[in-house]
Amino acid sequence: MKTVGRGAATTVLVATSPLLQGSGGRYFADCNEAEVLDRRGAPLLGVTRYALDPAGARRL
């Protein structure tokens, strides 16, 4: 279980960092950009490639 501060850290970082302004469509976890996972059954910390596909998102 994370503390409130640790739980909010990634959200605060990406919302306020000038280095990330204007860069949407990226996923972060634990204050780092999430790894793109290419296989089923992969660890839960990351983002699957289909979640980054705007055309696929529109079809949903």
Distance bins in CASP14 RR format, pairs under 12 A and 6 or more apart:
PFRMAT RR
TARGET T0000
AUTHOR 0000-0000-0000
RMODE 2
METHOD distances of the structure
MODEL  1
1 7 0 0 0 0 1 0 0 0 0 0 0
2 8 0 0 0 0 1 0 0 0 0 0 0
2 9 0 0 0 0 1 0 0 0 0 0 0
2 10 0 0 0 0 0 1 0 0 0 0 0
2 11 0 0 0 0 0 1 0 0 0 0 0
2 29 0 0 0 0 0 1 0 0 0 0 0
2 30 0 0 0 0 1 0 0 0 0 0 0
2 31 0 0 0 0 0 1 0 0 0 0 0
3 9 0 0 0 0 1 0 0 0 0 0 0
4 11 0 0 0 0 0 1 0 0 0 0 0
4 12 0 0 0 0 0 1 0 0 0 0 0
5 11 0 0 0 0 1 0 0 0 0 0 0
5 12 0 0 0 0 1 0 0 0 0 0 0
5 13 0 0 0 0 0 1 0 0 0 0 0
5 31 0 0 0 0 0 1 0 0 0 0 0
6 12 0 0 0 0 0 1 0 0 0 0 0
6 13 0 0 0 0 0 1 0 0 0 0 0
6 29 0 0 0 0 0 1 0 0 0 0 0
6 30 0 0 0 0 1 0 0 0 0 0 0
6 31 0 0 0 0 1 0 0 0 0 0 0
7 13 0 0 0 0 0 1 0 0 0 0 0
7 29 0 0 0 0 0 1 0 0 0 0 0
7 30 0 0 0 0 1 0 0 0 0 0 0
7 31 0 0 0 0 1 0 0 0 0 0 0
8 14 0 0 0 0 0 1 0 0 0 0 0
8 15 0 0 0 0 1 0 0 0 0 0 0
8 16 0 0 0 0 0 1 0 0 0 0 0
8 31 0 0 0 0 0 1 0 0 0 0 0
9 15 0 0 0 0 0 1 0 0 0 0 0
9 16 0 0 0 0 0 1 0 0 0 0 0
9 17 0 0 0 0 0 1 0 0 0 0 0
9 28 0 0 0 0 1 0 0 0 0 0 0
9 29 0 0 0 0 0 1 0 0 0 0 0
9 30 0 0 0 0 1 0 0 0 0 0 0
9 31 1 0 1 0 0 0 0 0 0 0 0
9 32 0 0 0 0 0 1 0 0 0 0 0
10 16 0 0 0 0 0 1 0 0 0 0 0
10 17 0 0 0 0 0 1 0 0 0 0 0
10 20 0 0 0 0 0 1 0 0 0 0 0
10 26 0 0 0 0 0 1 0 0 0 0 0
10 27 0 0 0 0 1 0 0 0 0 0 0
10 28 1 0 1 0 0 0 0 0 0 0 0
10 29 1 0 0 1 0 0 0 0 0 0 0
10 30 1 0 0 1 0 0 0 0 0 0 0
10 31 1 0 1 0 0 0 0 0 0 0 0
10 32 0 0 0 0 1 0 0 0 0 0 0
10 33 0 0 0 0 0 1 0 0 0 0 0
10 34 0 0 0 0 1 0 0 0 0 0 0
10 45 0 0 0 0 0 1 0 0 0 0 0
11 17 0 0 0 0 0 1 0 0 0 0 0
11 20 0 0 0 0 0 1 0 0 0 0 0
11 28 0 0 0 0 1 0 0 0 0 0 0
11 29 0 0 0 0 0 1 0 0 0 0 0
11 30 0 0 0 0 0 1 0 0 0 0 0
11 31 0 0 0 0 1 0 0 0 0 0 0
12 20 0 0 0 0 0 1 0 0 0 0 0
12 28 0 0 0 0 0 1 0 0 0 0 0
12 31 0 0 0 0 1 0 0 0 0 0 0
13 19 0 0 0 0 1 0 0 0 0 0 0
13 20 0 0 0 0 1 0 0 0 0 0 0
13 28 1 0 0 1 0 0 0 0 0 0 0
13 29 0 0 0 0 0 1 0 0 0 0 0
13 30 0 0 0 0 0 1 0 0 0 0 0
13 31 1 0 1 0 0 0 0 0 0 0 0
13 32 0 0 0 0 1 0 0 0 0 0 0
13 33 0 0 0 0 0 1 0 0 0 0 0
14 20 1 0 1 0 0 0 0 0 0 0 0
14 21 0 0 0 0 0 1 0 0 0 0 0
14 22 0 0 0 0 0 1 0 0 0 0 0
14 23 0 0 0 0 1 0 0 0 0 0 0
14 24 0 0 0 0 1 0 0 0 0 0 0
14 25 0 0 0 0 0 1 0 0 0 0 0
14 26 0 0 0 0 1 0 0 0 0 0 0
14 27 0 0 0 0 1 0 0 0 0 0 0
14 28 1 0 1 0 0 0 0 0 0 0 0
14 29 0 0 0 0 0 1 0 0 0 0 0
14 30 0 0 0 0 0 1 0 0 0 0 0
14 31 0 0 0 0 1 0 0 0 0 0 0
14 32 0 0 0 0 0 1 0 0 0 0 0
14 33 0 0 0 0 1 0 0 0 0 0 0
14 34 0 0 0 0 0 1 0 0 0 0 0
15 21 0 0 0 0 0 1 0 0 0 0 0
15 24 0 0 0 0 0 1 0 0 0 0 0
15 28 0 0 0 0 0 1 0 0 0 0 0
17 23 0 0 0 0 1 0 0 0 0 0 0
17 26 0 0 0 0 0 1 0 0 0 0 0
17 28 0 0 0 0 1 0 0 0 0 0 0
17 31 0 0 0 0 1 0 0 0 0 0 0
17 33 0 0 0 0 0 1 0 0 0 0 0
19 26 0 0 0 0 0 1 0 0 0 0 0
19 33 0 0 0 0 0 1 0 0 0 0 0
20 26 1 0 0 1 0 0 0 0 0 0 0
20 27 0 0 0 0 0 1 0 0 0 0 0
20 28 0 0 0 0 1 0 0 0 0 0 0
20 31 0 0 0 0 0 1 0 0 0 0 0
20 33 0 0 0 0 1 0 0 0 0 0 0
23 33 0 0 0 0 1 0 0 0 0 0 0
24 33 0 0 0 0 0 1 0 0 0 0 0
24 52 0 0 0 0 0 1 0 0 0 0 0
24 54 0 0 0 0 0 1 0 0 0 0 0
25 33 0 0 0 0 0 1 0 0 0 0 0
25 34 0 0 0 0 0 1 0 0 0 0 0
25 36 0 0 0 0 0 1 0 0 0 0 0
25 47 0 0 0 0 1 0 0 0 0 0 0
25 51 0 0 0 0 1 0 0 0 0 0 0
25 52 1 0 0 1 0 0 0 0 0 0 0
25 53 0 0 0 0 0 1 0 0 0 0 0
25 54 0 0 0 0 1 0 0 0 0 0 0
25 57 0 0 0 0 0 1 0 0 0 0 0
26 32 0 0 0 0 0 1 0 0 0 0 0
26 33 1 0 1 0 0 0 0 0 0 0 0
26 34 0 0 0 0 1 0 0 0 0 0 0
26 35 0 0 0 0 0 1 0 0 0 0 0
26 36 0 0 0 0 0 1 0 0 0 0 0
26 46 0 0 0 0 0 1 0 0 0 0 0
26 47 0 0 0 0 1 0 0 0 0 0 0
26 51 0 0 0 0 0 1 0 0 0 0 0
26 52 0 0 0 0 1 0 0 0 0 0 0
27 33 1 0 0 1 0 0 0 0 0 0 0
27 34 1 0 1 0 0 0 0 0 0 0 0
27 35 0 0 0 0 1 0 0 0 0 0 0
27 36 0 0 0 0 1 0 0 0 0 0 0
27 37 0 0 0 0 0 1 0 0 0 0 0
27 45 0 0 0 0 0 1 0 0 0 0 0
27 46 1 0 0 1 0 0 0 0 0 0 0
27 47 1 0 1 0 0 0 0 0 0 0 0
27 48 0 0 0 0 1 0 0 0 0 0 0
27 49 0 0 0 0 0 1 0 0 0 0 0
27 51 1 0 0 1 0 0 0 0 0 0 0
27 52 1 0 0 1 0 0 0 0 0 0 0
28 34 1 0 1 0 0 0 0 0 0 0 0
28 35 0 0 0 0 0 1 0 0 0 0 0
28 45 0 0 0 0 0 1 0 0 0 0 0
28 46 0 0 0 0 1 0 0 0 0 0 0
28 47 0 0 0 0 1 0 0 0 0 0 0
29 35 0 0 0 0 1 0 0 0 0 0 0
29 36 0 0 0 0 0 1 0 0 0 0 0
29 37 0 0 0 0 0 1 0 0 0 0 0
29 43 0 0 0 0 0 1 0 0 0 0 0
29 44 0 0 0 0 1 0 0 0 0 0 0
29 45 1 0 1 0 0 0 0 0 0 0 0
29 46 1 0 1 0 0 0 0 0 0 0 0
29 47 0 0 0 0 1 0 0 0 0 0 0
30 45 1 0 0 1 0 0 0 0 0 0 0
30 46 0 0 0 0 1 0 0 0 0 0 0
32 45 0 0 0 0 1 0 0 0 0 0 0
32 46 0 0 0 0 1 0 0 0 0 0 0
32 47 0 0 0 0 0 1 0 0 0 0 0
33 45 0 0 0 0 0 1 0 0 0 0 0
33 46 0 0 0 0 1 0 0 0 0 0 0
33 47 0 0 0 0 1 0 0 0 0 0 0
33 52 0 0 0 0 0 1 0 0 0 0 0
34 42 0 0 0 0 0 1 0 0 0 0 0
34 43 0 0 0 0 0 1 0 0 0 0 0
34 44 0 0 0 0 0 1 0 0 0 0 0
34 45 1 0 0 1 0 0 0 0 0 0 0
34 46 1 1 0 0 0 0 0 0 0 0 0
34 47 1 0 1 0 0 0 0 0 0 0 0
34 48 0 0 0 0 1 0 0 0 0 0 0
34 49 0 0 0 0 0 1 0 0 0 0 0
34 51 0 0 0 0 1 0 0 0 0 0 0
34 52 0 0 0 0 1 0 0 0 0 0 0
35 42 0 0 0 0 1 0 0 0 0 0 0
35 43 0 0 0 0 1 0 0 0 0 0 0
35 44 0 0 0 0 0 1 0 0 0 0 0
35 45 1 0 0 1 0 0 0 0 0 0 0
35 46 1 0 1 0 0 0 0 0 0 0 0
35 47 1 0 0 1 0 0 0 0 0 0 0
35 48 0 0 0 0 0 1 0 0 0 0 0
35 49 0 0 0 0 0 1 0 0 0 0 0
35 52 0 0 0 0 0 1 0 0 0 0 0
36 42 0 0 0 0 1 0 0 0 0 0 0
36 45 0 0 0 0 0 1 0 0 0 0 0
36 46 1 0 0 1 0 0 0 0 0 0 0
36 47 1 0 1 0 0 0 0 0 0 0 0
36 48 1 0 0 1 0 0 0 0 0 0 0
36 49 1 0 1 0 0 0 0 0 0 0 0
36 50 0 0 0 0 0 1 0 0 0 0 0
36 51 0 0 0 0 1 0 0 0 0 0 0
36 52 1 0 0 1 0 0 0 0 0 0 0
36 53 0 0 0 0 0 1 0 0 0 0 0
37 43 1 0 0 1 0 0 0 0 0 0 0
37 44 0 0 0 0 1 0 0 0 0 0 0
37 45 0 0 0 0 1 0 0 0 0 0 0
37 46 1 0 1 0 0 0 0 0 0 0 0
37 47 1 0 0 1 0 0 0 0 0 0 0
37 48 1 0 1 0 0 0 0 0 0 0 0
37 49 1 0 0 1 0 0 0 0 0 0 0
37 50 0 0 0 0 0 1 0 0 0 0 0
37 51 0 0 0 0 1 0 0 0 0 0 0
37 52 0 0 0 0 0 1 0 0 0 0 0
38 46 0 0 0 0 0 1 0 0 0 0 0
38 47 0 0 0 0 0 1 0 0 0 0 0
38 48 0 0 0 0 1 0 0 0 0 0 0
38 49 1 0 0 1 0 0 0 0 0 0 0
38 50 0 0 0 0 0 1 0 0 0 0 0
38 52 0 0 0 0 0 1 0 0 0 0 0
39 46 0 0 0 0 0 1 0 0 0 0 0
39 48 0 0 0 0 1 0 0 0 0 0 0
39 49 0 0 0 0 1 0 0 0 0 0 0
40 48 0 0 0 0 1 0 0 0 0 0 0
40 49 0 0 0 0 0 1 0 0 0 0 0
40 50 0 0 0 0 0 1 0 0 0 0 0
41 48 0 0 0 0 0 1 0 0 0 0 0
42 48 1 0 0 1 0 0 0 0 0 0 0
42 49 0 0 0 0 0 1 0 0 0 0 0
46 52 0 0 0 0 0 1 0 0 0 0 0
47 53 0 0 0 0 0 1 0 0 0 0 0
48 56 0 0 0 0 0 1 0 0 0 0 0
49 56 0 0 0 0 0 1 0 0 0 0 0
50 56 1 0 0 1 0 0 0 0 0 0 0
50 57 0 0 0 0 1 0 0 0 0 0 0
50 59 0 0 0 0 0 1 0 0 0 0 0
50 60 0 0 0 0 1 0 0 0 0 0 0
51 57 1 0 0 1 0 0 0 0 0 0 0
51 60 0 0 0 0 0 1 0 0 0 0 0
53 59 0 0 0 0 1 0 0 0 0 0 0
53 60 0 0 0 0 1 0 0 0 0 0 0
54 60 0 0 0 0 0 1 0 0 0 0 0
END
